[in-house]
Structures are given as C-alpha cells and as structure tokens.
Amino acid sequence: EADIYQTPRYLVIGTGKKITLECSQTMGHDKMYWYQQDPGMELHLIHYSYGVNSTEKGDLSSESTVSRIRTEHFPLTLESARPSHTSQYLCASSHAGAATQYFGPGTRLTVL
Amino acid sequence: AQTVTQSQPEMSVQEAETVTLSCTYDTSESDYYLFWYKQPPSRQMILVIRQEAYKQQNATENRFSVNFQKAAKSFSLKISDSQLGDAAMYFCASHKKSSGDKLTFGTGTRLAVRP
C-alpha cells in the first residue's frame, strides 16, 4: 500500500546529541517536505526537495539539514540537539507539479 | 507574501449538527489550490478537501463541503451531520505554484464535538 512513513514516532533525547529523523514514501512522489509544528500548532516549512540531489530551505530558518539521495527517502538531521528543537516534525510528499501534499504520522521530538 | 487567516481558534458543535469553519487568504497567484486538512489527536495531517481556484463549483466530499468566494478570498469549510470523530484541529492552507508548490497554513481551528 502506498504510504508515507516516519520514524521514530516519539523521541526523547539529551542536549548535544545528534539525531536523524527518517521519512520514506512509497507513493512515487518526486517532491518531499519537512514541516516543524510549534506547541501552539502553527506549521512552518523548514526544508523541501524537488527530487534526488535537490534540497531547498523553507520559510522558517532551521539548524537542521536534509539530504535526498534516493527518491523515496528524505531524512532530517540535527547535529547537536537543543531544547529549542523540541517540536513535532511532519514529513510530506507530492507529485511533481501537483499541489496536494500527503503527510506522514509525524515525529514528536523532546530535547531535555 | 502569502497569508492564511483562521479567525476562530476554537469551535464547538453538537453531534449531528452542522458547523462552518472560516478561512480567508491573500495571494497574488492566479492559479492556485486551497485545502482543508484535519489533524486529530494522533497528530497526522489528513487531507479533508481541496478546491482548485479556477473552478467555480464548490468542492464536496461526503459530509464536507466548502464555500469558495474567490473575489472575497474566502474559503470556509462546512461539516454536516457532525460526528465525534470529527473532533480535531482543522487547518486551512493555500498553495503557491510559483514557489515550488509550497503550502501556507493558517493557525488552525480546534473543533470540539459534543455528544
């Protein structure tokens, strides 16, 4: 079944740790996106990709980085996590040229 | 810049009744889409309905329909025969084709359904 997956669903880590949030999709989509969702629930685009080897920064500045080596995989990395990174991270994907984005279940990150 | 405004932080509806959630947007695009997404307590964003701006007919998906007023830049969501499972955060979003198909989201409306 075509879907979009995120792991882990929940992560609690200490300050200074390096983490990678995984996002994979089996929907055959070219475009992928990362959103950060505040505790106040606003969503902000932090990264997106048009396809393999393409990565762009979103509207909200983020200390995270992304890579797109395979079409179906779009991981997000934080080199040194801080409490300010505590948030919900949502991954999404869409067909090239299409407006509709489909979302994964999200990763809730807590940095102590 | 593209903006989306949801002026109702919280709404409440009796089960089986109808409720309308408001959304206004501001865009300079001529070709765009509008969306309503639902985010239940599980936190996954689920597409509820979408509207293509060039279509005059309002989109409908089962109990969900929109009232799209292009000149007024208004895009409200009507939920008919509300069910307990409709309780969630609802986000309105506009699409910007000229910026890589990015979505701009409103701040959300929390809908409670009273049994």
Interface residues (C-beta under 8 A of the other chain):
Chain A: K31 Y33 G40 M41 E42 L43 L45 Y48 Y50 E56 G58 D59 Q88 L90 A92 S94 G97 A98 A99 T100 Q101 Y102 F103 G104 P105 G106 R108
Chain B: Y32 Y33 F35 Y37 Q39 S42 R43 Q44 M45 I46 L47 R50 M89 F91 H95 K97 G100 D101 K102 L103 F105 T107 G108
